[in-house]
Amino acid sequence: MAPLFIDPRPLNVDERAVLEHILSAEFVGASQLRNQLDRTEVIAVWGPDSVSVDLQVREPCEHAALPEALVPVDAQVHDLSGAYVGEILVWTDRGATLAALEFAWVTDEMPATLPVIVDGQLSWAA
């Protein structure tokens, strides 16, 4: 499915919280990606009612130097009973700037909300 482009908007509270949580991990380029958050905008959604979004970082910004486009953080999401329901993936543009926030789910229904951080873990209430 092609993304649905929108007028650029700032990250909402939930998007920012999830990104801050994932980017709090230490890896090459993490500091630069954290510094991009204040300049990051949502430019597209991945479908009607999707919580996965495309991102754009306004210049000037400090670019990261990641070897891959996918941020190397294991961000599993579990429901309140502890069952695995998916994971959050953070994508970069050529390893340099934030490009997408994806909730890759394994449930029957597409999530209508991003997970919340509970005790340092990503938790999702269906």
All heavy atoms as an XYZ file, in Angstrom:
965
protein
N       0.843     -1.169      0.000
C       0.000      0.000      0.000
C       0.894      1.238      0.000
O       1.839      1.338      0.768
C      -0.909     -0.008      1.231
C      -1.783      1.208      1.321
S      -2.844      1.250      2.781
C      -3.778     -0.235      2.589
N       0.575      2.184     -0.849
C       1.338      3.424     -0.916
C       0.987      4.317      0.268
O      -0.151      4.330      0.723
C       1.031      4.144     -2.227
N       1.970      5.059      0.760
C       1.682      5.958      1.883
C       0.709      7.059      1.470
O       0.639      7.440      0.303
C       3.048      6.542      2.251
C       3.925      6.286      1.084
C       3.352      5.134      0.324
N      -0.040      7.540      2.441
C      -0.959      8.652      2.223
C      -0.273      9.909      2.733
O      -0.105     10.084      3.939
C      -2.268      8.421      2.978
C      -3.017      7.124      2.666
C      -4.177      6.936      3.624
C      -3.493      7.131      1.229
N       0.152     10.759      1.807
C       0.878     11.960      2.190
C      -0.058     12.964      2.839
O      -1.215     13.091      2.454
C       1.608     12.561      0.987
C       2.759     11.708      0.552
C       2.596     10.762     -0.447
C       3.987     11.819      1.182
C       3.648      9.946     -0.828
C       5.047     11.005      0.814
C       4.883     10.065     -0.200
N       0.445     13.635      3.850
C      -0.328     14.630      4.608
C       0.490     15.919      4.683
O       1.687     15.924      4.386
C      -0.653     14.125      6.033
C       0.638     13.862      6.828
C      -1.520     12.873      5.986
C       0.434     13.545      8.294
N      -0.159     17.004      5.075
C       0.593     18.217      5.361
C       1.520     17.902      6.520
O       1.084     17.319      7.527
C      -0.344     19.363      5.748
C      -1.133     19.886      4.563
O      -0.647     19.758      3.416
O      -2.232     20.420      4.772
N       2.803     18.232      6.399
C       3.736     17.923      7.496
C       3.219     18.466      8.828
O       2.669     19.564      8.900
C       5.017     18.644      7.074
C       4.936     18.697      5.584
C       3.470     18.907      5.289
N       3.371     17.618      9.860
C       2.946     17.995     11.205
C       4.004     17.528     12.197
O       4.764     16.597     11.920
C       1.588     17.397     11.545
C       1.588     15.868     11.589
C       0.387     15.316     12.325
N       0.307     13.873     12.293
C       0.990     13.046     13.083
N       1.844     13.512     13.964
N       0.831     11.733     12.993
N       4.060     18.164     13.358
C       5.008     17.699     14.386
C       4.648     16.292     14.865
O       3.507     15.838     14.703
C       4.829     18.706     15.524
C       4.083     19.852     14.947
C       3.303     19.330     13.777
N       5.606     15.628     15.464
C       5.329     14.340     16.108
C       4.269     14.557     17.178
O       4.291     15.563     17.884
C       6.594     13.800     16.783
C       7.769     13.430     15.888
C       9.003     13.185     16.742
C       7.435     12.216     15.045
N       3.340     13.587     17.310
C       2.398     13.693     18.420
C       3.056     13.108     19.674
O       4.177     12.576     19.627
C       1.041     13.054     18.094
C       1.097     11.552     17.902
O       1.895     10.843     18.523
N       0.244     11.041     17.035
N       2.390     13.216     20.792
C       2.959     12.788     22.077
C       3.342     11.311     22.052
O       4.423     10.933     22.527
C       1.962     13.087     23.221
C       2.433     12.492     24.536
C       1.742     14.579     23.360
N       2.478     10.456     21.495
C       2.750      9.015     21.475
C       3.928      8.676     20.563
O       4.780      7.853     20.926
C       1.508      8.241     21.033
C       0.354      8.371     22.007
O       0.604      8.615     23.208
O      -0.806      8.251     21.574
N       3.974      9.281     19.389
C       5.090      9.039     18.459
C       6.408      9.460     19.100
O       7.397      8.730     19.042
C       4.864      9.809     17.156
C       3.687      9.298     16.357
C       3.122     10.309     15.370
O       3.454     11.516     15.445
O       2.319      9.880     14.518
N       6.401     10.624     19.712
C       7.618     11.144     20.360
C       8.057     10.220     21.488
O       9.247      9.902     21.613
C       7.353     12.559     20.887
C       8.491     13.157     21.673
C       9.307     14.041     20.843
N      10.476     14.504     21.564
C      11.166     15.547     21.217
N      10.806     16.249     20.162
N      12.230     15.906     21.874
N       7.126      9.768     22.321
C       7.472      8.894     23.448
C       8.088      7.580     22.975
O       9.090      7.114     23.532
C       6.240      8.622     24.306
N       7.507      6.976     21.946
C       8.036      5.710     21.423
C       9.424      5.926     20.823
O      10.356      5.150     21.072
C       7.056      5.079     20.402
C       7.704      3.934     19.648
C       5.795      4.601     21.119
N       9.588      6.984     20.039
C      10.902      7.261     19.459
C      11.937      7.546     20.537
O      13.070      7.031     20.469
C      10.814      8.432     18.473
C      10.183      8.105     17.128
C       9.840      9.381     16.363
C      11.107      7.214     16.303
N      11.586      8.342     21.529
C      12.527      8.624     22.618
C      12.935      7.341     23.331
O      14.111      7.149     23.670
C      11.923      9.613     23.616
C      11.893     11.032     23.107
C      11.225     12.004     24.068
O      10.546     11.554     25.025
O      11.384     13.212     23.857
N      11.963      6.455     23.561
C      12.255      5.182     24.232
C      13.251      4.358     23.408
O      14.256      3.880     23.940
C      10.958      4.400     24.459
C      11.178      3.033     25.003
N      11.546      2.809     26.311
C      11.104      1.815     24.406
C      11.682      1.496     26.502
N      11.426      0.892     25.362
N      12.975      4.185     22.141
C      13.844      3.365     21.283
C      15.213      4.007     21.123
O      16.243      3.330     21.195
C      13.163      3.117     19.926
C      11.946      2.203     20.149
C      14.140      2.504     18.924
C      11.037      2.071     18.970
N      15.247      5.312     20.932
C      16.524      5.990     20.710
C      17.309      6.205     21.999
O      18.439      6.693     21.950
C      16.289      7.325     19.996
C      15.675      7.201     18.596
C      15.427      8.576     18.008
C      16.544      6.350     17.680
N      16.743      5.807     23.145
C      17.501      5.885     24.401
C      18.539      4.766     24.480
O      19.462      4.835     25.302
C      16.567      5.833     25.607
O      15.989      4.546     25.744
N      18.407      3.760     23.625
C      19.398      2.682     23.568
C      20.704      3.251     23.007
O      20.701      4.213     22.236
C      18.894      1.544     22.683
N      21.802      2.652     23.402
C      23.101      3.099     22.894
C      23.498      2.262     21.681
O      23.568      1.046     21.763
C      24.163      3.006     23.990
C      24.007      4.059     25.061
C      24.014      5.491     24.520
O      24.784      5.795     23.585
O      23.231      6.303     25.038
N      23.706      2.921     20.573
C      24.216      2.301     19.354
C      24.850      3.408     18.528
O      24.622      4.599     18.782
C      23.101      1.578     18.573
C      21.934      2.455     18.219
C      21.905      3.173     17.022
C      20.842      2.567     19.073
C      20.823      3.973     16.700
C      19.757      3.373     18.765
C      19.748      4.076     17.569
N      25.646      3.052     17.555
C      26.295      4.047     16.703
C      25.225      4.903     16.034
O      24.315      4.375     15.402
C      27.180      3.360     15.636
C      27.691      4.381     14.632
C      28.323      2.626     16.298
N      25.298      6.209     16.206
C      24.345      7.130     15.598
C      23.160      7.493     16.469
O      22.371      8.363     16.106
N      23.009      6.846     17.622
C      21.840      7.100     18.486
C      21.773      8.553     18.925
O      20.707      9.174     18.899
C      21.857      6.173     19.698
N      22.881      9.110     19.318
C      22.898     10.497     19.792
C      22.430     11.467     18.708
O      21.623     12.361     18.964
C      24.315     10.866     20.253
O      24.380     12.226     20.596
N      22.905     11.266     17.490
C      22.508     12.134     16.380
C      21.014     11.990     16.083
O      20.332     12.984     15.838
C      23.328     11.829     15.121
C      24.774     12.218     15.231
C      25.634     11.150     15.906
O      25.166     10.062     16.251
N      26.900     11.468     16.115
N      20.498     10.763     16.134
C      19.068     10.557     15.877
C      18.226     11.182     16.986
O      17.189     11.795     16.709
C      18.752      9.065     15.728
C      19.380      8.384     14.510
C      19.064      6.889     14.518
C      18.925      9.027     13.212
N      18.671     11.068     18.227
C      17.948     11.726     19.340
C      17.900     13.237     19.121
O      16.873     13.882     19.351
C      18.611     11.413     20.681
C      18.337     10.035     21.221
C      18.793      9.880     22.661
N      20.227      9.994     22.831
C      21.078      8.956     22.787
N      20.630      7.729     22.562
N      22.364      9.148     22.970
N      19.009     13.799     18.663
C      19.076     15.240     18.431
C      18.176     15.693     17.285
O      17.876     16.880     17.172
C      20.516     15.674     18.168
C      21.381     15.573     19.404
O      20.884     15.575     20.529
N      22.680     15.461     19.193
N      17.730     14.786     16.440
C      16.861     15.118     15.318
C      15.386     15.229     15.718
O      14.577     15.789     14.974
C      16.987     14.068     14.209
C      18.341     14.031     13.549
C      18.474     12.891     12.562
O      17.494     12.229     12.188
N      19.694     12.644     12.119
N      15.020     14.728     16.882
C      13.608     14.642     17.246
C      12.882     15.982     17.194
O      11.744     16.052     16.730
C      13.437     13.997     18.621
C      13.682     12.488     18.658
C      13.639     11.969     20.085
C      12.689     11.767     17.774
N      13.516     17.045     17.639
C      12.848     18.349     17.634
C      12.623     18.888     16.220
O      11.828     19.799     16.029
C      13.649     19.381     18.446
C      13.572     19.126     19.938
O      12.604     18.473     20.386
O      14.480     19.573     20.660
N      13.308     18.317     15.241
C      13.186     18.780     13.862
C      12.442     17.760     12.984
O      12.398     17.890     11.771
C      14.561     19.063     13.280
C      15.345     20.084     14.135
C      16.570     20.630     13.480
N      16.329     21.316     12.246
C      15.779     22.537     12.119
N      15.379     23.182     13.186
N      15.629     23.084     10.926
N      11.860     16.750     13.608
C      11.197     15.666     12.876
C       9.714     15.937     12.706
O       9.031     16.314     13.661
C      11.413     14.324     13.600
O      12.827     14.069     13.686
C      10.746     13.182     12.868
N       9.235     15.729     11.490
C       7.818     15.899     11.163
C       7.270     14.611     10.559
O       8.007     13.852      9.928
C       7.631     17.012     10.136
C       8.091     18.363     10.591
C       8.008     19.400      9.487
O       8.312     19.084      8.317
O       7.633     20.525      9.807
N       5.978     14.397     10.726
C       5.270     13.299     10.067
C       4.801     13.835      8.712
O       4.169     14.891      8.648
C       4.078     12.821     10.908
C       3.250     11.781     10.155
C       4.563     12.266     12.238
N       5.138     13.103      7.634
C       4.763     13.558      6.296
C       3.782     12.615      5.587
O       3.228     12.971      4.556
C       6.002     13.784      5.403
C       6.810     12.492      5.254
C       6.858     14.924      5.959
C       7.870     12.541      4.172
N       3.579     11.408      6.155
C       2.655     10.454      5.534
C       2.256      9.401      6.561
O       3.001      9.113      7.494
C       3.290      9.780      4.325
N       1.068      8.823      6.365
C       0.630      7.661      7.139
C       0.605      6.477      6.190
O       0.439      6.633      4.984
C      -0.744      7.890      7.805
C      -0.657      8.992      8.846
C      -1.809      8.199      6.787
N       0.749      5.286      6.733
C       0.867      4.101      5.890
C      -0.475      3.546      5.446
O      -0.533      2.536      4.773
C       1.680      3.036      6.609
C       3.135      3.388      6.710
C       3.703      4.629      6.600
C       4.201      2.493      6.940
N       5.054      4.559      6.753
C       5.392      3.248      6.967
C       4.279      1.124      7.136
C       6.645      2.680      7.173
C       5.521      0.560      7.355
C       6.689      1.325      7.361
N      -1.532      4.195      5.815
C      -2.873      3.783      5.414
C      -3.879      4.428      6.337
O      -3.506      4.974      7.380
N      -5.155      4.359      5.952
C      -6.187      4.931      6.823
C      -6.113      4.287      8.215
O      -6.009      3.072      8.332
C      -7.492      4.570      6.115
C      -7.104      4.301      4.704
C      -5.705      3.765      4.737
N      -6.095      5.099      9.237
C      -6.065      4.649     10.637
C      -4.774      3.949     11.049
O      -4.704      3.367     12.130
C      -7.264      3.746     10.956
C      -8.584      4.441     10.690
O      -8.695      5.636     11.019
O      -9.494      3.790     10.137
N      -3.744      3.982     10.205
C      -2.468      3.362     10.549
C      -1.698      4.241     11.518
O      -1.720      5.469     11.418
C      -1.621      3.143      9.292
O      -0.345      2.641      9.628
N      -1.008      3.604     12.459
C      -0.130      4.343     13.366
C       1.305      4.374     12.843
O       2.155      5.050     13.419
C      -0.172      3.782     14.803
C      -1.563      3.952     15.401
C       0.278      2.333     14.855
N       1.581      3.652     11.761
C       2.898      3.695     11.125
C       2.954      4.926     10.232
O       1.993      5.218      9.503
C       3.134      2.431     10.297
O       3.161      1.291     11.131
N       4.083      5.642     10.313
C       4.189      6.924      9.619
C       5.556      7.096      8.969
O       6.546      6.520      9.414
C       3.926      8.104     10.576
C       2.487      8.097     11.099
C       4.908      8.109     11.744
N       5.573      7.907      7.912
C       6.824      8.346      7.310
C       7.222      9.658      7.967
O       6.368     10.494      8.283
C       6.674      8.554      5.802
C       6.634      7.246      5.036
O       7.046      6.207      5.581
O       6.195      7.267      3.870
N       8.529      9.815      8.138
C       9.068     10.981      8.827
C      10.015     11.756      7.917
O      10.595     11.194      6.984
C       9.837     10.539     10.078
C       9.088      9.661     11.068
C      10.041      9.120     12.129
C       7.941     10.433     11.697
N      10.175     13.011      8.249
C      11.139     13.861      7.553
C      11.793     14.746      8.604
O      11.106     15.292      9.473
C      10.417     14.714      6.528
C      11.253     15.770      5.874
C      10.410     16.543      4.882
O      10.156     16.068      3.785
N       9.961     17.712      5.282
N      13.102     14.894      8.518
C      13.831     15.750      9.446
C      14.201     17.033      8.713
O      14.820     16.992      7.654
C      15.099     15.052      9.987
C      15.863     15.961     10.931
C      14.727     13.738     10.672
N      13.772     18.156      9.275
C      14.087     19.454      8.675
C      15.571     19.762      8.875
O      16.111     19.565      9.958
C      13.246     20.569      9.307
C      11.760     20.472      9.023
C      10.973     21.645      9.610
N      11.411     22.139     10.899
C      11.064     21.628     12.077
N      10.268     20.577     12.131
N      11.498     22.154     13.200
N      16.191     20.241      7.831
C      17.588     20.691      7.913
C      17.614     22.069      8.547
O      16.622     22.792      8.473
C      18.203     20.735      6.503
C      18.318     19.374      5.834
C      19.388     18.470      6.437
O      20.242     18.947      7.215
O      19.368     17.273      6.120
N      18.673     22.488      9.133
C      19.915     21.729      9.321
C      19.781     20.765     10.496
O      19.083     21.049     11.460
C      20.941     22.821      9.627
C      20.149     23.882     10.319
C      18.770     23.835      9.693
N      20.435     19.642     10.368
C      20.458     18.678     11.463
C      21.767     17.901     11.394
O      22.416     17.844     10.359
C      19.260     17.735     11.413
S      19.329     16.543     10.070
N      22.114     17.309     12.510
C      23.301     16.463     12.571
C      22.915     15.080     12.059
O      22.000     14.450     12.590
C      23.804     16.389     14.004
C      25.070     15.617     14.163
C      25.564     15.578     15.606
O      24.849     16.071     16.503
O      26.649     15.045     15.818
N      23.579     14.613     11.034
C      23.263     13.315     10.451
C      23.962     12.197     11.224
O      25.076     12.366     11.708
C      23.697     13.269      8.987
C      22.848     14.136      8.110
N      22.487     13.782      6.850
C      22.266     15.343      8.322
C      21.735     14.724      6.315
N      21.593     15.694      7.200
N      23.282     11.081     11.307
C      23.867      9.885     11.923
C      24.713      9.174     10.865
O      24.676      9.529      9.688
C      22.760      8.966     12.435
N      25.435      8.164     11.289
C      26.244      7.370     10.367
C      25.986      5.890     10.622
O      26.885      5.125     10.936
C      27.724      7.703     10.533
N      24.713      5.496     10.498
C      24.353      4.092     10.706
C      24.738      3.275      9.478
O      24.568      3.734      8.344
C      22.845      3.953     10.927
C      22.283      4.577     12.194
C      20.765      4.510     12.181
C      22.814      3.866     13.409
N      25.210      2.046      9.681
C      25.558      1.213      8.534
C      24.331      0.662      7.798
O      24.421      0.250      6.660
C      26.383      0.080      9.154
C      25.943      0.026     10.579
C      25.551      1.426     10.951
N      23.173      0.655      8.453
C      21.938      0.119      7.879
C      20.832      1.151      7.976
O      20.918      2.101      8.744
C      21.502     -1.148      8.639
C      22.515     -2.262      8.667
C      22.657     -2.946      7.324
O      21.677     -2.986      6.557
O      23.763     -3.444      7.043
N      19.752      0.932      7.242
C      18.606      1.846      7.292
C      17.719      1.581      8.503
O      16.950      2.446      8.892
C      17.780      1.724      6.009
N      17.823      0.417      9.110
C      17.002      0.050     10.265
C      17.779      0.295     11.555
O      18.917     -0.154     11.699
C      16.594     -1.420     10.171
C      15.662     -1.951     11.237
C      14.330     -1.210     11.226
C      15.422     -3.444     11.022
N      17.177      1.019     12.470
C      17.809      1.281     13.761
C      17.965     -0.061     14.490
O      17.002     -0.823     14.605
C      16.960      2.274     14.584
C      17.425      2.348     16.020
C      17.003      3.655     13.933
N      19.176     -0.363     14.992
C      19.455     -1.684     15.571
C      18.995     -1.832     17.022
O      19.805     -2.018     17.932
C      20.979     -1.779     15.455
C      21.434     -0.364     15.616
C      20.369      0.469     14.927
N      17.685     -1.726     17.238
C      17.124     -1.870     18.584
C      16.000     -2.895     18.525
O      15.121     -2.811     17.661
C      16.590     -0.517     19.111
C      15.892     -0.688     20.453
C      17.726      0.492     19.226
N      16.038     -3.862     19.442
C      14.973     -4.857     19.558
C      13.850     -4.237     20.377
O      13.972     -4.098     21.594
C      15.514     -6.113     20.237
C      14.468     -7.202     20.379
O      13.415     -7.121     19.718
O      14.705     -8.141     21.165
N      12.786     -3.807     19.702
C      11.689     -3.102     20.373
C      10.409     -3.919     20.284
O       9.437     -3.549     19.629
C      11.513     -1.713     19.764
N      10.405     -5.060     20.954
C       9.237     -5.928     20.972
C       8.101     -5.278     21.742
O       8.327     -4.560     22.709
C       9.569     -7.272     21.609
C      10.552     -8.087     20.823
C      10.779     -9.452     21.441
O      10.054     -9.892     22.334
N      11.788    -10.146     20.958
N       6.882     -5.555     21.287
C       5.682     -5.047     21.942
C       4.890     -6.244     22.463
O       4.683     -7.223     21.741
C       4.808     -4.228     20.966
C       3.560     -3.702     21.667
C       5.612     -3.084     20.348
N       4.466     -6.152     23.727
C       3.660     -7.205     24.353
C       2.359     -6.599     24.849
O       2.299     -5.411     25.176
C       4.428     -7.839     25.508
C       5.665     -8.545     25.060
N       6.867     -7.905     24.876
C       5.880     -9.835     24.714
C       7.767     -8.765     24.450
N       7.201     -9.955     24.342
N       1.319     -7.431     24.892
C       0.057     -6.934     25.441
C       0.112     -7.014     26.962
O       1.138     -7.407     27.547
C      -1.151     -7.666     24.851
C      -1.242     -9.131     25.231
O      -0.537     -9.576     26.173
O      -2.028     -9.854     24.598
N      -0.968     -6.637     27.606
C      -0.978     -6.576     29.070
C      -0.786     -7.937     29.728
O      -0.343     -8.024     30.868
C      -2.265     -5.913     29.552
C      -2.447     -4.465     29.070
C      -3.790     -3.918     29.529
C      -1.299     -3.592     29.532
N      -1.100     -9.034     28.993
C      -0.892    -10.374     29.549
C       0.525    -10.885     29.284
O       0.881    -11.968     29.727
C      -1.917    -11.351     28.967
O      -1.641    -11.587     27.590
N       1.319    -10.124     28.540
C       2.695    -10.519     28.244
C       2.876    -11.184     26.902
O       3.997    -11.550     26.542
N       1.791    -11.365     26.137
C       1.894    -12.014     24.829
C       2.514    -11.063     23.802
O       2.201     -9.871     23.777
C       0.510    -12.452     24.346
N       3.381    -11.605     22.972
C       4.023    -10.839     21.908
C       2.972    -10.438     20.874
O       2.230    -11.283     20.377
C       5.112    -11.695     21.248
C       5.787    -11.057     20.068
C       6.770    -10.094     20.251
C       5.442    -11.420     18.773
C       7.403     -9.503     19.164
C       6.070    -10.835     17.678
C       7.043     -9.883     17.884
O       7.667     -9.303     16.809
N       2.900     -9.136     20.549
C       1.926     -8.658     19.561
C       2.590     -7.956     18.376
O       1.922     -7.575     17.427
C       0.862     -7.729     20.194
C       0.020     -8.483     21.208
C       1.495     -6.499     20.816
N       3.904     -7.790     18.443
C       4.607     -7.160     17.328
C       5.863     -6.460     17.791
O       6.392     -6.744     18.872
N       6.329     -5.548     16.952
C       7.524     -4.794     17.296
C       7.468     -3.426     16.639
O       6.734     -3.217     15.671
C       8.787     -5.536     16.870
C       8.909     -5.740     15.373
C      10.138     -6.560     14.990
O      11.223     -6.322     15.551
O       9.992     -7.423     14.120
N       8.236     -2.523     17.184
C       8.365     -1.191     16.613
C       9.689     -1.142     15.868
O      10.742     -1.523     16.408
C       8.338     -0.094     17.701
C       7.010     -0.103     18.439
C       8.642      1.268     17.085
C       5.820      0.350     17.618
N       9.624     -0.695     14.626
C      10.816     -0.524     13.803
C      10.988      0.960     13.514
O      10.011      1.649     13.200
C      10.673     -1.292     12.486
C      10.393     -2.789     12.609
C      10.078     -3.389     11.248
C      11.587     -3.491     13.232
N      12.216      1.424     13.626
C      12.536      2.806     13.274
C      13.488      2.743     12.083
O      14.545      2.113     12.153
C      13.174      3.562     14.454
C      13.567      4.979     14.039
C      12.217      3.602     15.638
N      13.078      3.390     11.004
C      13.835      3.400      9.761
C      14.520      4.743      9.578
O      14.002      5.764     10.006
C      12.904      3.136      8.579
C      12.255      1.787      8.634
C      11.053      1.467      9.196
C      12.793      0.561      8.135
N      10.814      0.119      9.071
C      11.856     -0.460      8.422
C      13.976      0.235      7.482
C      12.075     -1.778      8.066
C      14.188     -1.085      7.112
C      13.244     -2.081      7.411
N      15.671      4.706      8.926
C      16.382      5.939      8.617
C      16.566      6.057      7.109
O      16.488      5.073      6.382
C      17.768      5.985      9.296
O      18.572      4.932      8.774
C      17.651      5.877     10.803
N      16.814      7.263      6.690
C      17.098      7.549      5.294
C      18.603      7.395      5.087
O      19.378      8.226      5.564
C      16.638      8.977      4.973
C      16.901      9.365      3.537
O      17.127      8.482      2.699
O      16.880     10.575      3.257
N      18.998      6.318      4.442
C      20.414      6.020      4.193
C      21.251      6.067      5.477
O      22.409      6.463      5.456
C      20.984      6.965      3.130
C      20.350      6.785      1.760
C      20.883      7.747      0.724
N      20.794      9.149      1.086
C      19.691      9.901      1.020
N      18.567      9.363      0.616
N      19.713     11.167      1.369
N      20.634      5.714      6.599
C      21.358      5.676      7.864
C      21.648      7.033      8.455
O      22.394      7.139      9.410
N      21.064      8.106      7.896
C      21.449      9.450      8.320
C      20.369     10.208      9.089
O      20.674     10.890     10.055
C      21.859     10.267      7.097
N      19.110     10.121      8.650
C      18.030     10.846      9.319
C      16.830      9.927      9.521
O      16.627      8.960      8.782
C      17.578     12.080      8.498
O      17.123     11.655      7.214
C      18.699     13.099      8.353
N      16.015     10.258     10.512
C      14.808      9.484     10.792
C      13.884      9.512      9.573
O      13.631     10.578      9.017
C      14.094     10.046     12.018
C      14.872      9.914     13.327
C      14.252     10.773     14.411
C      14.942      8.460     13.746
N      13.381      8.345      9.164
C      12.559      8.262      7.954
C      11.196      7.616      8.177
O      10.268      7.892      7.418
C      13.307      7.508      6.854
N      11.053      6.731      9.171
C       9.757      6.082      9.388
C       9.696      5.455     10.773
O      10.711      5.047     11.335
C       9.495      5.014      8.328
N       8.473      5.391     11.277
C       8.150      4.720     12.538
C       7.088      3.690     12.194
O       6.010      4.052     11.727
C       7.623      5.729     13.556
C       7.110      5.179     14.883
C       8.239      4.507     15.657
C       6.483      6.298     15.713
N       7.413      2.411     12.387
C       6.517      1.326     11.975
C       6.131      0.455     13.161
O       6.988     -0.005     13.907
C       7.220      0.467     10.918
C       6.431     -0.742     10.497
C       7.170     -1.636      9.514
O       8.327     -1.339      9.150
O       6.584     -2.657      9.106
N       4.819      0.202     13.292
C       4.330     -0.792     14.243
C       4.031     -2.031     13.413
O       3.024     -2.116     12.722
C       3.076     -0.288     14.949
C       2.622     -1.145     16.119
C       1.793     -0.594     17.077
C       3.000     -2.461     16.280
C       1.347     -1.346     18.167
C       2.578     -3.221     17.356
C       1.746     -2.658     18.304
N       4.944     -2.999     13.447
C       4.793     -4.256     12.720
C       4.071     -5.234     13.648
O       4.660     -5.744     14.591
C       6.156     -4.794     12.306
N       2.789     -5.451     13.407
C       1.984     -6.242     14.327
C       1.774     -7.656     13.804
O       1.883     -7.916     12.607
C       0.645     -5.550     14.583
C      -0.355     -5.654     13.470
C      -1.339     -6.573     13.342
C      -0.459     -4.820     12.307
N      -2.054     -6.364     12.194
C      -1.536     -5.291     11.539
C       0.258     -3.720     11.846
C      -1.912     -4.707     10.329
C      -0.119     -3.133     10.640
C      -1.196     -3.632      9.908
N       1.475     -8.579     14.726
C       1.213     -9.975     14.378
C      -0.184    -10.392     14.824
O      -0.512    -11.575     14.822
C       2.277    -10.927     14.986
C       3.645    -10.641     14.408
C       2.292    -10.845     16.501
N      -1.000     -9.427     15.194
C      -2.367     -9.701     15.641
C      -3.309     -9.704     14.438
O      -2.926     -9.332     13.330
C      -2.816     -8.619     16.645
O      -2.714     -7.340     16.015
C      -1.954     -8.640     17.901
N      -4.537    -10.128     14.658
C      -5.521    -10.156     13.577
C      -5.959     -8.757     13.167
O      -6.279     -8.523     12.011
C      -6.763    -10.964     13.993
C      -6.458    -12.449     14.133
O      -5.510    -12.933     13.486
O      -7.171    -13.119     14.893
N      -5.996     -7.847     14.110
C      -6.447     -6.485     13.853
C      -5.271     -5.512     13.864
O      -4.388     -5.621     14.710
C      -7.460     -6.051     14.924
C      -8.720     -6.884     14.957
C      -9.578     -6.702     13.725
O      -9.667     -5.562     13.225
O     -10.145     -7.708     13.256
N      -5.307     -4.562     12.935
C      -4.280     -3.527     12.907
C      -4.414     -2.666     14.168
O      -5.515     -2.256     14.529
C      -4.455     -2.651     11.669
C      -3.448     -1.523     11.581
S      -3.587     -0.546     10.074
C      -5.094      0.361     10.392
N      -3.292     -2.398     14.845
C      -3.364     -1.546     16.037
C      -3.851     -0.144     15.688
O      -3.459      0.430     14.675
C      -1.917     -1.488     16.528
C      -1.185     -2.546     15.791
C      -1.948     -2.847     14.557
N      -4.696      0.392     16.544
C      -5.212      1.749     16.339
C      -4.410      2.769     17.142
O      -4.606      3.967     16.972
C      -6.684      1.810     16.736
N      -3.516      2.279     18.010
C      -2.681      3.156     18.816
C      -1.275      2.584     18.886
O      -1.072      1.377     18.716
C      -3.214      3.301     20.252
O      -3.200      2.005     20.875
C      -4.618      3.879     20.282
N      -0.329      3.455     19.163
C       1.027      2.996     19.434
C       1.079      2.430     20.847
O       0.233      2.767     21.688
C       2.007      4.163     19.309
C       2.329      4.614     17.889
C       3.091      5.928     17.906
C       3.115      3.548     17.146
N       2.074      1.587     21.125
C       2.209      1.090     22.493
C       2.652      2.212     23.425
O       3.117      3.262     22.984
C       3.297      0.015     22.371
C       4.075      0.396     21.163
C       3.108      1.067     20.234
N       2.489      1.962     24.709
C       2.968      2.883     25.733
C       4.154      2.233     26.433
O       4.337      1.015     26.362
C       1.860      3.251     26.744
C       0.741      4.011     26.054
C       1.331      2.018     27.446
N       4.931      3.032     27.127
C       6.078      2.507     27.845
C       5.652      2.256     29.288
O       5.207      3.167     29.984
C       7.282      3.471     27.782
C       7.825      3.561     26.344
C       8.411      2.993     28.666
C       7.179      4.536     25.489
N       5.746      0.983     29.697
C       5.392      0.573     31.051
C       6.594     -0.180     31.620
O       7.006     -1.193     31.048
C       4.135     -0.328     31.071
C       3.836     -0.809     32.481
C       2.952      0.367     30.453
N       7.141      0.334     32.712
C       8.315     -0.288     33.338
C       9.445     -0.523     32.340
O      10.062     -1.583     32.318
C       7.938     -1.608     34.026
C       6.967     -1.405     35.157
O       7.022     -0.353     35.821
O       6.123     -2.314     35.396
N       9.667      0.448     31.469
C      10.761      0.374     30.505
C      10.511     -0.539     29.319
O      11.413     -0.788     28.536
N       9.284     -1.048     29.168
C       8.935     -1.947     28.068
C       7.794     -1.364     27.247
O       6.980     -0.599     27.776
C       8.504     -3.327     28.618
C       9.519     -3.987     29.507
C      10.776     -4.376     28.767
O      10.731     -4.841     27.643
N      11.922     -4.169     29.384
N       7.718     -1.743     25.976
C       6.612     -1.317     25.132
C       5.419     -2.223     25.379
O       5.501     -3.435     25.199
C       7.020     -1.363     23.655
C       8.101     -0.362     23.247
C       8.632     -0.690     21.870
C       7.548      1.052     23.290
N       4.323     -1.646     25.827
C       3.121     -2.402     26.168
C       1.938     -1.863     25.379
O       1.777     -0.664     25.222
C       2.867     -2.285     27.667
O       1.737     -3.027     28.033
N       1.106     -2.780     24.912
C      -0.032     -2.391     24.075
C      -1.304     -3.013     24.614
O      -1.366     -4.212     24.864
C       0.211     -2.822     22.640
C      -0.851     -2.433     21.687
C      -1.194     -1.168     21.306
C      -1.717     -3.311     20.961
N      -2.205     -1.212     20.385
C      -2.534     -2.510     20.165
C      -1.849     -4.696     20.929
C      -3.508     -3.057     19.322
C      -2.804     -5.228     20.092
C      -3.625     -4.410     19.303
N      -2.307     -2.176     24.820
C      -3.612     -2.647     25.267
C      -4.527     -2.703     24.045
O      -4.804     -1.673     23.448
C      -4.188     -1.706     26.318
N      -4.941     -3.892     23.675
C      -5.786     -4.080     22.489
C      -7.106     -3.368     22.616
O      -7.629     -3.146     23.669
C      -6.025     -5.567     22.235
